[in-house]
Structure formats: structure tokens, C-alpha cells
């Protein structure tokens, strides 16, 4: 890749393109037009559209994991409130990004059946998200704010899977699903007597 095509900027543009258009609705010609790359430079750098997608999913996963870590590391809220705020903010952002969802969730839905490499990578990214959130879920359980009837890792997976489902639904409903997510989290809350 020559100096003109900063790989980091090309990947950032790729994230935006795949996130907005999906995999099947995006061709290499459009990727090259949008990034300013020639086809030769594109194939020299990424080898194929699918390998470019995998690169963008990995980069996106790092961004999201960093966002989760930053949000959940605050000491200003109890663990349960951190979770509630996190999911509300992520769902609310859907109105600002025209209900594009999450790149990992989108590619799970579109590509996981037809590509084992995309399936494997999206599952890996999802698991990283869950592992990043799990300590906060565990702390909420220790604070007696979330049910202890399910181990913290399984509970985190259940919560984040529900969130991914709401992201998918929000695309057609054009509503972020805030009330549903909040209601779901409160059903998992222990009853303080």
C-alpha cells in the first residue's frame, strides 16, 4: 500500500461501508472508489473482499471492546446502574446512526451461515464483548442487584444476546428498544426486601 492510502483510514472507511451496506450489497469497485484505492492496491493489501471484511470486523471489535472497558470502568455508579446506562446509551445511539445496528451483529446475521471464517470471527468478537462486560455483571450479582441463579458468564451472554436481538429488531421497528432492554434488566434484578 503506498503512502497515499493510509491502511488505518482505509479500514475505518471499510467499517463504515460494511456497516452501512452489508457484505453482499458492497462491491470491490465501490470499496476502491470510496477509499481511493486501485483494485491492484486493494488486492495487494487485503487479497479479497472477505479478508478485507475480516480486517474491518477485527478493528471494529477493538473499538467496541475499548468503548465497553471505558464505560464500565467508571466508579461513579453501582454495577447494575453501569449496565443499565451502557445498554441504554448503545440502544439510543441507534437513532443517531440511522439504525445500522452493530457491525459484528450484522455480519453474524448476513454471513455466518455462508462463511466459516466470518462466523468464527464474529463469534470471537461477541465473546470478547461478553468477557469485557462479565466482571460488571458479576459485581452486580455480588451487590445483590442481579440474580445469582445463573452464573455471571451465562447471565452476561444472555443479556448481550438480548441486546443483539434488540439491535436487529430496531432496524425494522425504527425504535431503539430502550424500554424492552430496561424491562429485561429489571426482570433480572433481585428483589430487595
Backbone as CSV, one residue per row, in Angstrom:
resi,resn,N_x,N_y,N_z,CA_x,CA_y,CA_z,C_x,C_y,C_z
1,UNK,0.854,-1.174,0.000,0.000,0.000,0.000,0.894,1.229,0.000
2,UNK,0.673,2.145,-0.933,1.522,3.330,-0.987,1.099,4.355,0.054
3,UNK,1.892,5.397,0.187,1.678,6.414,1.220,0.295,7.037,1.113
4,UNK,-0.185,7.195,-0.107,-1.468,7.845,-0.350,-2.619,7.108,0.348
5,UNK,-2.486,5.806,0.502,-3.563,5.010,1.087,-3.168,4.542,2.477
6,UNK,-3.494,5.352,3.456,-3.233,5.019,4.844,-4.117,3.826,5.219
7,UNK,-3.494,2.714,5.576,-4.233,1.476,5.835,-5.280,1.664,6.935
8,UNK,-4.927,2.401,7.970,-5.867,2.638,9.071,-7.108,3.381,8.589
9,UNK,-6.905,4.382,7.725,-8.046,5.137,7.185,-8.879,4.276,6.233
10,UNK,-8.224,3.426,5.453,-8.933,2.526,4.546,-9.800,1.553,5.356
11,UNK,-9.252,1.012,6.432,-10.019,0.088,7.286,-11.185,0.815,7.937
12,UNK,-10.956,2.034,8.402,-12.032,2.828,9.004,-13.164,3.045,7.997
13,UNK,-12.797,3.362,6.757,-13.810,3.543,5.710,-14.503,2.214,5.414
14,UNK,-13.743,1.125,5.442,-14.324,-0.197,5.234,-15.348,-0.547,6.301
15,UNK,-15.048,-0.215,7.551,-16.016,-0.440,8.637,-17.312,0.274,8.308
16,UNK,-17.200,1.537,7.943,-18.388,2.334,7.622,-19.170,1.725,6.449
17,UNK,-18.460,1.303,5.411,-19.127,0.750,4.227,-19.839,-0.570,4.543
18,UNK,-19.147,-1.504,5.187,-19.780,-2.787,5.519,-20.918,-2.590,6.519
19,UNK,-20.736,-1.684,7.454,-21.742,-1.426,8.489,-23.008,-0.855,7.863
20,UNK,-22.828,0.009,6.868,-23.973,0.658,6.225,-24.606,-0.202,5.142
21,UNK,-23.787,-0.834,4.309,-24.294,-1.535,3.129,-24.402,-3.043,3.292
22,UNK,-23.653,-3.601,4.240,-23.592,-5.047,4.345,-22.529,-5.602,3.409
23,UNK,-22.378,-6.899,3.413,-21.347,-7.542,2.599,-21.793,-7.719,1.149
24,UNK,-22.965,-8.293,0.955,-23.413,-8.634,-0.392,-23.794,-7.417,-1.233
25,UNK,-24.138,-6.309,-0.587,-24.519,-5.103,-1.322,-23.337,-4.171,-1.585
26,UNK,-22.140,-4.636,-1.283,-20.953,-3.810,-1.451,-19.955,-4.540,-2.340
27,UNK,-19.563,-3.893,-3.411,-18.594,-4.499,-4.318,-17.207,-3.905,-4.145
28,UNK,-16.216,-4.592,-4.649,-14.834,-4.116,-4.591,-14.697,-2.796,-5.337
29,UNK,-15.426,-2.634,-6.445,-15.365,-1.366,-7.187,-15.767,-0.197,-6.288
30,UNK,-16.839,-0.358,-5.538,-17.280,0.721,-4.655,-16.285,0.936,-3.511
31,UNK,-15.745,-0.144,-2.970,-14.730,-0.014,-1.915,-13.558,0.808,-2.447
32,UNK,-13.106,0.491,-3.652,-11.976,1.213,-4.248,-12.326,2.673,-4.505
33,UNK,-13.528,2.929,-5.005,-13.963,4.308,-5.241,-13.974,5.106,-3.941
34,UNK,-14.558,4.506,-2.902,-14.718,5.206,-1.626,-13.393,5.403,-0.882
35,UNK,-12.461,4.499,-1.066,-11.175,4.596,-0.365,-10.091,5.251,-1.210
36,UNK,-10.347,5.404,-2.516,-9.350,5.972,-3.408,-8.280,4.977,-3.827
37,UNK,-8.489,3.708,-3.527,-7.509,2.684,-3.884,-7.782,2.163,-5.296
38,UNK,-6.745,1.708,-5.940,-6.930,0.979,-7.187,-7.260,-0.471,-6.803
39,UNK,-7.810,-1.210,-7.751,-8.081,-2.623,-7.473,-6.795,-3.365,-7.160
40,UNK,-5.749,-3.044,-7.881,-4.464,-3.693,-7.638,-3.977,-3.451,-6.217
41,UNK,-4.074,-2.192,-5.756,-3.653,-1.863,-4.387,-4.536,-2.578,-3.368
42,UNK,-5.837,-2.636,-3.665,-6.763,-3.311,-2.750,-6.395,-4.791,-2.615
43,UNK,-6.268,-5.476,-3.729,-5.972,-6.910,-3.684,-4.565,-7.187,-3.162
44,UNK,-3.649,-6.290,-3.399,-2.294,-6.440,-2.858,-2.306,-6.323,-1.334
45,UNK,-3.149,-5.438,-0.822,-3.204,-5.208,0.631,-4.085,-6.203,1.369
46,UNK,-5.233,-6.568,0.773,-6.223,-7.360,1.503,-6.537,-8.720,0.884
47,UNK,-6.087,-8.981,-0.309,-6.238,-10.261,-1.018,-7.648,-10.537,-1.522
48,UNK,-8.692,-10.222,-0.737,-10.070,-10.469,-1.170,-11.021,-9.581,-0.372
49,UNK,-12.236,-9.467,-0.863,-13.253,-8.690,-0.151,-13.529,-9.314,1.213
50,UNK,-13.576,-10.647,1.281,-13.845,-11.304,2.561,-12.718,-11.064,3.568
51,UNK,-11.477,-11.099,3.115,-10.363,-10.824,4.033,-10.387,-9.362,4.488
52,UNK,-10.817,-8.463,3.607,-10.983,-7.058,3.999,-12.079,-6.952,5.054
53,UNK,-13.184,-7.668,4.851,-14.256,-7.686,5.854,-13.720,-8.168,7.201
54,UNK,-12.968,-9.246,7.197,-12.421,-9.778,8.454,-11.536,-8.744,9.151
55,UNK,-10.760,-8.016,8.372,-9.909,-6.961,8.935,-10.763,-5.874,9.584
56,UNK,-11.855,-5.494,8.912,-12.713,-4.442,9.465,-13.446,-4.932,10.709
57,UNK,-13.878,-6.184,10.720,-14.558,-6.729,11.909,-13.613,-6.717,13.105
58,UNK,-12.373,-7.109,12.886,-11.395,-7.104,13.977,-11.169,-5.700,14.514
59,UNK,-11.009,-4.742,13.628,-10.799,-3.352,14.046,-12.013,-2.806,14.781
60,UNK,-13.188,-3.104,14.267,-14.428,-2.671,14.912,-14.535,-3.299,16.296
61,UNK,-14.192,-4.576,16.406,-14.242,-5.259,17.696,-13.350,-4.604,18.735
62,UNK,-12.174,-4.160,18.311,-11.263,-3.463,19.220,-11.891,-2.156,19.687
63,UNK,-12.489,-1.418,18.768,-13.151,-0.157,19.127,-14.267,-0.380,20.142
64,UNK,-15.085,-1.389,19.899,-16.215,-1.651,20.800,-15.717,-2.144,22.158
65,UNK,-14.743,-3.030,22.173,-14.197,-3.522,23.440,-13.614,-2.361,24.247
66,UNK,-12.894,-1.465,23.592,-12.356,-0.293,24.286,-13.471,0.594,24.833
67,UNK,-14.529,0.764,24.038,-15.678,1.556,24.500,-16.312,0.914,25.739
68,UNK,-16.498,-0.384,25.691,-17.089,-1.091,26.837,-16.207,-0.940,28.079
69,UNK,-14.907,-1.139,27.912,-13.984,-1.026,29.045,-14.023,0.382,29.641
70,UNK,-14.006,1.382,28.781,-14.038,2.771,29.258,-15.326,3.047,30.021
71,UNK,-16.443,2.650,29.437,-17.739,2.914,30.074,-17.877,2.185,31.409
72,UNK,-17.458,0.948,31.451,-17.669,0.131,32.644,-16.617,0.365,33.725
73,UNK,-15.560,1.098,33.416,-14.506,1.319,34.410,-14.804,2.489,35.349
74,UNK,-15.843,3.223,35.083,-16.187,4.357,35.942,-16.591,3.886,37.341
75,UNK,-16.187,4.660,38.330,-16.552,4.333,39.715,-17.747,5.147,40.185
76,UNK,-18.357,5.878,39.293,-19.435,6.793,39.671,-20.781,6.099,39.883
77,UNK,-20.923,4.866,39.420,-22.204,4.166,39.507,-22.014,2.771,40.081
78,UNK,-23.093,2.258,40.646,-23.108,0.848,41.038,-23.093,0.003,39.759
79,UNK,-22.675,-1.239,39.888,-22.524,-2.122,38.730,-23.822,-2.250,37.929
80,UNK,-24.944,-2.476,38.594,-26.214,-2.620,37.882,-26.521,-1.354,37.083
81,UNK,-26.302,-0.197,37.686,-26.576,1.066,37.001,-25.640,1.277,35.821
82,UNK,-24.397,0.811,35.927,-23.463,0.885,34.802,-24.004,0.090,33.615
83,UNK,-24.504,-1.109,33.908,-25.060,-1.956,32.837,-26.272,-1.291,32.199
84,UNK,-27.148,-0.803,33.037,-28.357,-0.161,32.551,-28.004,1.043,31.670
85,UNK,-27.089,1.867,32.125,-26.669,3.046,31.366,-25.989,2.647,30.067
86,UNK,-25.109,1.655,30.129,-24.400,1.192,28.937,-25.375,0.773,27.846
87,UNK,-26.292,-0.113,28.184,-27.205,-0.620,27.162,-28.168,0.454,26.677
88,UNK,-28.606,1.313,27.568,-29.483,2.409,27.144,-28.754,3.330,26.169
89,UNK,-27.499,3.665,26.478,-26.730,4.537,25.584,-26.487,3.871,24.237
90,UNK,-26.136,2.578,24.246,-25.874,1.901,22.974,-27.140,1.795,22.130
91,UNK,-28.272,1.568,22.763,-29.519,1.497,22.001,-29.948,2.884,21.534
92,UNK,-29.779,3.894,22.387,-30.136,5.254,21.995,-29.312,5.729,20.806
93,UNK,-28.064,5.277,20.724,-27.205,5.692,19.609,-27.743,5.187,18.275
94,UNK,-28.637,4.222,18.291,-29.205,3.712,17.046,-30.004,4.781,16.307
95,UNK,-30.656,5.667,17.032,-31.392,6.741,16.361,-30.426,7.684,15.657
96,UNK,-29.232,7.880,16.242,-28.232,8.774,15.653,-27.539,8.137,14.449
97,UNK,-27.400,6.802,14.430,-26.701,6.167,13.304,-27.663,5.488,12.326
98,UNK,-28.903,5.964,12.327,-29.912,5.506,11.369,-30.167,4.001,11.460
99,UNK,-30.137,3.481,12.686,-30.459,2.076,12.965,-29.590,1.108,12.170
100,UNK,-28.293,1.385,12.125,-27.358,0.498,11.422,-27.033,-0.748,12.233
101,UNK,-27.352,-0.749,13.509,-27.043,-1.912,14.334,-25.592,-1.932,14.757
102,UNK,-25.027,-3.109,14.801,-23.638,-3.351,15.204,-23.008,-4.159,14.073
103,UNK,-21.825,-3.775,13.645,-21.182,-4.474,12.532,-21.034,-5.966,12.821
104,UNK,-20.636,-6.316,14.031,-20.474,-7.742,14.372,-21.812,-8.461,14.271
105,UNK,-22.853,-7.885,14.849,-24.187,-8.482,14.796,-24.682,-8.572,13.350
106,UNK,-24.469,-7.512,12.582,-24.908,-7.510,11.182,-24.241,-8.625,10.384
107,UNK,-22.937,-8.776,10.566,-22.209,-9.797,9.800,-22.530,-11.203,10.301
108,UNK,-22.849,-11.344,11.602,-23.332,-12.642,12.100,-24.594,-13.026,11.344
109,UNK,-25.494,-12.060,11.223,-26.778,-12.317,10.565,-26.624,-12.577,9.076
110,UNK,-25.768,-11.807,8.422,-25.652,-11.898,6.961,-24.716,-12.999,6.483
111,UNK,-23.626,-13.238,7.195,-22.549,-14.057,6.643,-22.219,-15.343,7.395
112,UNK,-22.685,-15.487,8.619,-22.232,-16.615,9.446,-22.558,-17.979,8.833
113,UNK,-23.660,-18.087,8.130,-24.033,-19.365,7.531,-23.180,-19.678,6.305
114,UNK,-22.811,-18.658,5.552,-22.098,-18.888,4.293,-20.577,-18.824,4.403
115,UNK,-20.049,-18.325,5.515,-18.606,-18.199,5.650,-18.154,-18.621,7.042
116,UNK,-17.404,-19.705,7.100,-16.932,-20.168,8.419,-15.939,-19.183,9.024
117,UNK,-15.157,-18.496,8.211,-14.203,-17.531,8.767,-14.927,-16.325,9.374
118,UNK,-15.982,-15.846,8.724,-16.762,-14.740,9.291,-17.508,-15.228,10.526
119,UNK,-18.063,-16.422,10.466,-18.759,-16.999,11.616,-17.833,-17.096,12.818
120,UNK,-16.654,-17.608,12.603,-15.683,-17.775,13.682,-15.253,-16.432,14.265
121,UNK,-14.978,-15.462,13.399,-14.507,-14.161,13.889,-15.615,-13.393,14.600
122,UNK,-16.825,-13.409,14.069,-17.909,-12.681,14.741,-18.226,-13.317,16.084
123,UNK,-18.171,-14.638,16.155,-18.387,-15.321,17.439,-17.283,-14.948,18.431
124,UNK,-16.058,-14.890,17.956,-14.925,-14.500,18.791,-15.093,-13.072,19.311
125,UNK,-15.524,-12.160,18.448,-15.735,-10.772,18.871,-16.870,-10.677,19.885
126,UNK,-17.954,-11.387,19.623,-19.069,-11.402,20.570,-18.580,-11.881,21.939
127,UNK,-17.787,-12.941,21.952,-17.264,-13.473,23.215,-16.358,-12.472,23.923
128,UNK,-15.592,-11.683,23.160,-14.766,-10.631,23.775,-15.650,-9.581,24.435
129,UNK,-16.744,-9.229,23.768,-17.665,-8.259,24.363,-18.215,-8.813,25.682
130,UNK,-18.631,-10.067,25.652,-19.192,-10.704,26.852,-18.153,-10.747,27.976
131,UNK,-16.928,-11.121,27.647,-15.871,-11.191,28.671,-15.554,-9.818,29.251
132,UNK,-15.719,-8.784,28.463,-15.478,-7.424,28.943,-16.591,-6.970,29.883
133,UNK,-17.805,-7.370,29.613,-18.970,-6.962,30.408,-19.132,-7.824,31.661
134,UNK,-18.711,-9.077,31.600,-18.957,-10.051,32.683,-18.508,-9.603,34.072
135,UNK,-17.348,-8.972,34.251,-16.986,-8.546,35.607,-17.998,-7.576,36.226
136,UNK,-18.618,-6.746,35.400,-19.629,-5.815,35.910,-20.898,-6.568,36.290
137,UNK,-21.266,-7.570,35.507,-22.420,-8.408,35.852,-22.133,-9.148,37.165
138,UNK,-20.948,-9.682,37.275,-20.564,-10.406,38.494,-20.617,-9.483,39.708
139,UNK,-20.140,-8.262,39.539,-20.171,-7.288,40.643,-21.616,-6.960,41.005
140,UNK,-22.482,-6.821,40.008,-23.903,-6.556,40.276,-24.528,-7.729,41.035
141,UNK,-24.106,-8.947,40.714,-24.576,-10.114,41.470,-24.057,-10.064,42.908
142,UNK,-22.787,-9.713,43.081,-22.209,-9.612,44.423,-22.883,-8.514,45.243
143,UNK,-23.338,-7.463,44.567,-24.067,-6.372,45.238,-25.526,-6.747,45.517
144,UNK,-25.907,-7.965,45.128,-27.294,-8.435,45.240,-28.278,-7.597,44.432
145,UNK,-27.788,-7.076,43.308,-28.649,-6.314,42.396,-29.086,-7.125,41.180
146,UNK,-28.385,-8.218,40.893,-28.768,-9.121,39.807,-28.876,-10.531,40.352
147,UNK,-29.741,-11.301,39.752,-29.972,-12.670,40.191,-28.678,-13.482,40.233
148,UNK,-28.585,-14.318,41.233,-27.454,-15.237,41.361,-27.826,-16.642,40.907
149,UNK,-29.023,-16.804,40.362,-29.475,-18.133,39.963,-28.799,-18.621,38.680
150,UNK,-28.082,-17.737,38.000,-27.346,-18.066,36.779,-25.919,-17.572,36.980
151,UNK,-24.922,-18.364,36.556,-23.551,-17.879,36.728,-23.330,-16.623,35.891
152,UNK,-22.381,-15.816,36.312,-22.195,-14.481,35.731,-21.882,-14.514,34.232
153,UNK,-21.119,-15.489,33.783,-20.772,-15.545,32.352,-22.011,-15.857,31.508
154,UNK,-22.797,-16.824,31.948,-24.019,-17.178,31.221,-25.023,-16.024,31.254
155,UNK,-25.114,-15.365,32.390,-26.032,-14.229,32.514,-25.599,-13.092,31.582
156,UNK,-24.309,-12.832,31.507,-23.800,-11.789,30.609,-24.109,-12.145,29.161
157,UNK,-23.907,-13.399,28.807,-24.220,-13.828,27.438,-25.706,-13.655,27.141
158,UNK,-26.541,-13.980,28.086,-27.987,-13.803,27.921,-28.337,-12.326,27.725
159,UNK,-27.750,-11.464,28.531,-28.016,-10.028,28.432,-27.542,-9.488,27.084
160,UNK,-26.332,-9.854,26.680,-25.793,-9.294,25.438,-26.471,-9.891,24.202
161,UNK,-26.879,-11.126,24.275,-27.640,-11.724,23.178,-28.984,-11.012,23.023
162,UNK,-29.609,-10.691,24.128,-30.863,-9.931,24.087,-30.634,-8.569,23.454
163,UNK,-29.545,-7.922,23.819,-29.185,-6.634,23.225,-29.008,-6.767,21.712
164,UNK,-28.291,-7.805,21.246,-28.111,-8.009,19.809,-29.464,-8.219,19.124
165,UNK,-30.361,-8.950,19.767,-31.695,-9.143,19.211,-32.448,-7.828,19.085
166,UNK,-32.315,-6.976,20.089,-32.972,-5.667,20.027,-32.371,-4.792,18.931
167,UNK,-31.065,-4.917,18.708,-30.446,-4.163,17.613,-31.034,-4.592,16.278
168,UNK,-31.196,-5.888,16.090,-31.759,-6.408,14.848,-33.203,-5.929,14.682
169,UNK,-33.971,-6.024,15.750,-35.372,-5.601,15.690,-35.505,-4.104,15.457
170,UNK,-34.596,-3.323,16.033,-34.697,-1.868,15.905,-34.562,-1.404,14.457
171,UNK,-33.905,-2.219,13.629,-33.756,-1.846,12.215,-35.110,-1.757,11.519
172,UNK,-35.986,-2.697,11.788,-37.285,-2.664,11.127,-38.289,-1.810,11.892
173,UNK,-38.214,-1.822,13.207,-39.170,-1.067,14.010,-38.843,0.420,14.053
174,UNK,-37.572,0.770,13.742,-37.097,2.151,13.822,-37.359,2.744,15.207
175,UNK,-37.158,1.912,16.193,-37.212,2.335,17.588,-36.086,1.607,18.306
176,UNK,-35.370,2.293,19.192,-34.193,1.676,19.787,-34.456,0.557,20.791
177,UNK,-35.669,0.369,21.247,-35.946,-0.720,22.177,-35.478,-0.464,23.598
178,UNK,-35.389,0.797,23.963,-34.910,1.152,25.306,-35.778,0.557,26.408
179,UNK,-37.071,0.663,26.237,-37.997,0.161,27.262,-37.865,-1.347,27.407
180,UNK,-37.711,-2.049,26.289,-37.564,-3.506,26.345,-36.288,-3.908,27.072
181,UNK,-35.179,-3.241,26.766,-33.905,-3.588,27.411,-33.958,-3.272,28.897
182,UNK,-34.488,-2.129,29.227,-34.595,-1.745,30.632,-35.499,-2.726,31.380
183,UNK,-36.622,-3.066,30.784,-37.544,-4.027,31.408,-36.878,-5.372,31.602
184,UNK,-36.129,-5.812,30.590,-35.431,-7.092,30.684,-34.434,-7.089,31.831
185,UNK,-33.610,-6.042,31.918,-32.622,-5.973,33.002,-33.305,-5.948,34.368
186,UNK,-34.427,-5.248,34.466,-35.132,-5.209,35.761,-35.755,-6.550,36.119
187,UNK,-36.088,-7.377,35.116,-36.594,-8.719,35.458,-35.493,-9.596,36.049
188,UNK,-34.245,-9.251,35.755,-33.098,-9.996,36.291,-32.634,-9.455,37.638
189,UNK,-33.183,-8.339,38.015,-32.791,-7.692,39.267,-33.378,-8.456,40.443
190,UNK,-32.587,-8.599,41.487,-33.090,-9.270,42.683,-34.070,-8.339,43.372
191,UNK,-34.993,-8.919,44.067,-35.983,-8.128,44.802,-35.410,-7.807,46.170
192,UNK,-35.160,-6.531,46.407,-34.667,-6.130,47.718,-35.838,-5.993,48.666
193,UNK,-35.792,-6.820,49.701,-36.906,-6.857,50.662,-36.583,-5.950,51.823
